[in-house]
Amino acid sequence: MTTETPTRERLDRRRVLETALELIDEVGLEALTMRRLATELDVDPMTVHHHAKGKDSLLDGVAELLWEEVDHPEQSEDPGEVLRTLARSIRTLFHRHPEAAPLVLRCTDLSRPELELWRVYLDALAAAGIDEPAAVLRPVLFYALGTGYAEVAMLGVACEPAQNRQYTDREVLLYLGQALPPGTPPQLAAAAVEMIADCDPDRCFHDGLELMLAGLAVRGES
């Protein structure tokens, strides 16, 4: 009786990057190593190096995958809706991949997926009647990137994107108390409460976005 040998899935650069992203989501960015990735792929570490020339190259590739996940805008005559699509999608990216998403902020060469995304949004804003698309795209892009990063890092004590539930007020205050340096003066602790414990991430994000769109004179009907 002849037994068939299972056919191993062909290894290419995209599969290496997708597996790296899955590992980062599962174990965290710091725990990702080329050897651990090779073990996950069931290949020799040198095979991984063939597709990603070192960890920096690997992380740049993961960032490319992340940019590909950002939604493209629907055709719209409302530039505000175009910008809302971008901002919401980038924020969602940080919540979906809290460990990996900050890789899009790395100071590395610009990737093709990132440039293609810029081109799509610049063209969509121009089609919606904006004379200087970059002037309105740039601040909204930076706002979404900064807010997404803050929610998963700086404000993680309250927002905790990896959790699929809302913390009670008591839990937030407890986490906040643990995060404050020992001996924090009352007035500084009060500032932390105002900035974090009173944080409704969804409301704060959307209110801030609408204020920005109004300031840019591209606010449309919600």
N, C-alpha and C positions, 0 to 999 in steps of 0.2 A: 504494500500500500504506500502510495506516495503522498507525503505531506507537503503542503504548499508553504513556502516561506513568506510571511507577511511583507508586503511591499512598503518600504520606508518612505514617508512623504519627502519629496524633494526639498532640500534645504536651499533657500535663497535669502537675499538680504532682507526682504520684507518679512519673511517668517522669523528671522532672527530678531528684527526690531519689534515685531508684534509680541513675541515671547518675552522680550526684555520689558516691554510696557506692562505686560501681565504680571511679571515678577515684581516690578516696582509697585504696582497696585497692591500686590499681596504681601510683600515683605518690607517694602520701603526702599527709598533710593540708596541709602547708605549700605544696605545689605546686598545690593546688586554687585556682583563681580563677574568677570568674564568666565571664570571657572564654574561658578554657580549656574550661569546661563548655559554653558556647555553641557552641564549635567542635566539641566531641564530639557535640553534639546536632544540629549543622548548622543552627543558627538564629542570628538576630541576638541580641547580648547583652541588648538591651532585652526580648526575649521571655522570657529567663530571669528577668529582674527582675520580669516580670509575675507569675511563679509563686512567686518567692522574693524578698522585699523586702530585698535585700542579703545579704552573706555570713553575717551572724549568723543571720538567719532561715533561710537555707539549712542551716546546721549544726544548728540546732534541729530542722529537718525530718528531717535524716539521723538524729539521735538518736531521733526517733520511730520510724523504721524499725528501728533497732537494738532498741528495747524490744519491738517486735512479734516479733522473732526469739527472744525468751526463751520457753522451753517453759512451757506451763501444766501444772499437776499432774494426774495421774490421780486419780480418786476413790479414796481410801485411808483406812483407819482408823488408819494409822500416821503420825502427824505428822512423825516423823523422815524418812520417805520423801518426804513432801511437801517438806520443807525441803531434802533432798538434791537433788531435782529442780531446785529454784530455784538452789541454789549451783552445781551442775555446769553448768547451762545458761548461767548468767552467765559462768562461767569459760571455757566453750567460745566464747562470744560474743567475748571478748577475744582468744582464739587465732585465731578465724576472721577477725576484723577488727582486727588489732593497732594500726593507725593510726587507725581510726575509733572504736573502742569507748570510748576515754576521753571521747568527746563526751557520754556519758550522765552524766558527772560534772560537766558544766558548770553553773554557777550561773545557771540561766535559769528561766522559768516552767515549772511542771509540765505535762507533756504528757498528753493523753488516754490513749495506749497505756500509759504508765507507771502512771497511776492505775488503769486497768482491770486491769493485772497485779497491783497491790497488792490490789485488791478480790477477785480470783480466789483469791489465796493466803490472804488473811484469812478468806475464806469456807471454803476447804478445811481450814484449821487448826481453825476453829470446828466444822466437821462432824466432824473427827477427835477432838474432845473437849478442845481447848485453850480454857481459860477466857478468857485474855487473848492472843489471837492476835498482836497487834502487838508484845507484849513478847518473843515468840520469833522473829517474822519479822524485826524490825528488826536485831538483831545478826547474824543469818545473812546477810541481804541486804548489810549493810555489810562483813562478812567476805569475801563472794564478790566484791564490787566492788573492795575493797582488794587482795585477792590477785590477781585478774585483772589489775588495773592494774600491780601490782608485777612480775608475771611478764613483762609485755610492755614495761615501762619500766625500773624500778629494777633488776630482776634479768635484764634482757634479755641481759646478757653471757653468762649461762649457759643461760637457758631458750629464747631465740631462737625465739618462736612461729611466725615465718614459715618456719622450716625444718622439713622433714618427716623429720628424722633426729636421732639422738642424738649429741651430741658425745662424743668420747673424753675421758678424764680429762686427757690432755696438752693437747688443744685448749682445754678449759675453763680450765686454768691459764694457757695462753698468752693467751687473751682477757682473763682477769682481770688478768694482769700489765700488759697494755696499758691497762686501765681505771684502774688505781691511779695516784694522783698521784705525780709524781717525788719520790723521797726518803721514801716512806711507811715509817714505823718498822716493824720486824719484827712487833711485837705487834699492830699495826693490820692489817698484811697477813694475819696469821694469823686475825684476826677475819673478814676478807673471805673467806678460804678456807673457814672454818667456815660462814659464812652463804650463800655462793654456790657455791663449787666443790663442796661436799658436798650441793648442792641436787639432790634428785630431785623435781621439781615435782609430779608426780602423787602420790607418797607424802606429801610435805609437806602438800599441799592436803587430801587425804582424811584424814590423821591429825588435822590441825587442825580439820577439819569435825566429825569424830567426837568430839573432845574438847569442842567447843562444844555439840554436841547432848547429850552426857552431862551437861554443866554445866547445860543448860537443862531437863534431865529429860525429854527427848523422844526419847531414843535408842531406835531400834527394832532389830529383827533385820536384819543386813546380808544 
